[in-house]
Amino acid sequence: MADYKAPLREMNFLLHEVFEADKLWARLPALAETADRETADAILEEMGKLAANTLDPLNRSGDEEGCHWNDGVVTTPEGFPEAYATYCEGGWGALVGNPEYGGMGMPKMLGAQVEEMLCSANISFALYPVLTNGACLALDAHGSDELKEKYLPNMYAGTWAGAMDLTEPHAGTDLGIIRTKAEPQDDGSYRITGSKIFITGGDHDLSENIIHLVLAKLPDAPKGPKGISLFLVPKILVNDDGSLGERNAVHCGSIEHKMGIKASATCAMNFDGAKGWLVGEVNKGLAAMFTMMNYERLGVGIQGLGASERSYQSAIEYARERVQSRSPEGAKQPEKSADPIIVHPDVRRMLLTQKAYIGGARALSTYVAKWLDLSKYGEGEEKQHAEAMVALLTPVAKAFFTDKGLECTVLGQQVFGGHGYIREWGQEQLVRDVRITQIYEGTNGIQALDLIGRKTVANGGAFFELFAADVQAFINANAGNDALAEFIVPLATELQRLKDVTAAVIEAAKTDPNAPGAASVEYLHQFGYVAYAYMWAKVASVAVGQSDDFYRSQVKTARFFFARLLPQAKALAASVLAGSETLMDLEEDLF
Ligand SMILES: Cc1cc2nc3c(=O)[nH]c(=O)nc-3n(C[C@H](O)[C@H](O)[C@H](O)COP(=O)(O)OP(=O)(O)OC[C@H]3O[C@@H](n4cnc5c(N)ncnc54)[C@H](O)[C@@H]3O)c2cc1C
């Protein structure tokens, strides 16, 4: 497998040239003092080194060894504790954290690119700090000042890690039916009792404490999602002076043996009357958890992107070296027994498909991160606008990046032929590792339902109109530019098609309760293609006409995307418009 090289040129290009991040940072008071181009470039360069030199070399050995469970104690593979210590010493856990509690207050636009590098190098490792970041975010947004003061500084420092405890054996997608109980105690704390499964980083040996954010129900809570509250449950209780006290009654009963991300501990957690503290308001736990989940969901999308980039880097190197058959145009390297496989149109199709999806995802993740920053640091109408964009685009990013992530890693494996199926080349691990990203943090089917249901039909398309207006403004601004017509004209056509399809689903939902669900996955994919088209057109608008190889490569990849991949949006629209009839027609016992 090729050594990982952080795609810093691509990242800098997107941040500074396409999205002009420093202009945005300069006008937001909370970011003006902390973030600028020089700092951003230095941060990305440093993470590039950490990812390549420390985390990437542990990826394969971590997969081979996996995690260990011994009498309730979980240990991570060899090298992980030292790498985690290096990560913490670098202050990486504090990057996007709240400065009031020891965070660095850096923008998400930068954080998203840092996460991509972590995930390219080692998804299993990345999950430990990424989960902690999400827990910090939920605590910062919803916790009391006392909880924040007590927990956030150590969590930003990484000495205490975070975990998110939602799933129970009988309750995954439908969290409304969870059974974990929270009983109020006289001292203001709660006694938490229940079993959670599939908890990433539920226990491990990387940090001295683990802070669980747990969904549970009070004895008198209303049934369903409106009766769920969120609690902070430390593995080791923290004394008033901040020192560690007694062990809390929360234990890891076992770890899962699974298809991929083997160096990430997936734990069954037992809460046996553990001491916990309410985060946010009683019965508003799901909303509080969604703060964390929105953040995590972009993060999970970025896992799909990171794995794709890693797979592409290896595939491109292999395709340049592996010689098989002659080019259809005649021998390209007659001195060799055959030409490198990169001459073959089908191998180029695979590599360009990877490159085009990766570029689209990296640009879209930076774009979504921009809206996350505006929703956090903006004010008034701009903040509200940004919140709506985040709500709309998060399920697209999570599901489309990860569906395409699996496709990209399979393509990267395919470029290797039979060697792609063999462990030592590393491509099969990426396929196994990325597969979970389509499932956790809400399956991609549920993301699609969220996009079409809560985010579109429920508000009559109001959020969608904001996105469409943004794309339309870009189209209008570039309408007279002949050099961009090859991108702008098809983008306008596909935007209109998406508008028509959105309106048709909203209309169908008025009379057919199955209409949103039937449309959902194909609609999300159609949306994803249009969003990538917008991103590639934006990239082309900066790169077109420039002679440097980097820009020429961007323009040629954009052309490939528009010519070879975007046409799928039309076919997806046809599937969406086919409605629910054929899906619901077959009687259950005839399946
Ligand atoms: C490795 C791993 C790590 C994980 N990490 C965590 C973690 O850290 N914390 C945590 O709390 N959980 C975690 N999970 C759990 C994960 O989030 C759930 O597995 C996921 O949300 C799906 O829930 P489920 O497995 O119960 O599937 P189910 O909810 O039973 O779903 C089964 C199928 O039915 C579909 N479905 C269900 N309801 C609907 C509906 N209303 N409409 C349409 N389709 C529907 C789903 O899309 C899916 O295809 C992890 C899981 C794994 C495997």
The ligand as a Gaussian input file, in Angstrom:
#p B3LYP/6-31G(d) Opt

LIG

0 1
 C      -19.577000      -0.833000      14.905000
 C      -20.756000      -0.089000      15.439000
 C      -20.552000       1.036000      16.212000
 C      -21.638000       1.716000      16.763000
 N      -21.425000       2.783000      17.609000
 C      -22.473000       3.269000      18.328000
 C      -22.265000       4.203000      19.396000
 O      -21.141000       4.650000      19.653000
 N      -23.337000       4.582000      20.135000
 C      -24.591000       4.126000      19.890000
 O      -25.501000       4.494000      20.607000
 N      -24.828000       3.256000      18.867000
 C      -23.808000       2.821000      18.097000
 N      -24.023000       1.918000      17.087000
 C      -25.388000       1.518000      16.781000
 C      -25.879000       2.052000      15.439000
 O      -26.031000       3.437000      15.489000
 C      -27.178000       1.282000      15.089000
 O      -26.790000      -0.031000      14.765000
 C      -27.933000       1.924000      13.952000
 O      -28.463000       3.154000      14.359000
 C      -29.084000       1.035000      13.449000
 O      -29.833000       0.512000      14.492000
 P      -30.136000      -1.063000      14.537000
 O      -28.835000      -1.759000      14.372000
 O      -30.922000      -1.370000      15.751000
 O      -30.994000      -1.336000      13.243000
 P      -32.598000      -1.259000      13.139000
 O      -33.066000       0.030000      13.730000
 O      -33.202000      -2.505000      13.641000
 O      -32.794000      -1.168000      11.571000
 C      -32.763000      -2.313000      10.695000
 C      -33.094000      -1.863000       9.276000
 O      -34.418000      -1.301000       9.228000
 C      -34.378000       0.014000       8.702000
 N      -35.379000       0.841000       9.407000
 C      -35.619000       0.907000      10.718000
 N      -36.613000       1.795000      10.968000
 C      -36.988000       2.293000       9.782000
 C      -37.954000       3.258000       9.371000
 N      -38.687000       3.934000      10.241000
 N      -38.059000       3.522000       8.047000
 C      -37.276000       2.886000       7.147000
 N      -36.370000       1.969000       7.488000
 C      -36.209000       1.670000       8.780000
 C      -32.966000       0.512000       8.947000
 O      -32.600000       1.523000       8.025000
 C      -32.161000      -0.774000       8.757000
 O      -31.899000      -0.966000       7.398000
 C      -22.956000       1.260000      16.485000
 C      -23.149000       0.143000      15.675000
 C      -22.082000      -0.547000      15.181000
 C      -22.334000      -1.790000      14.379000

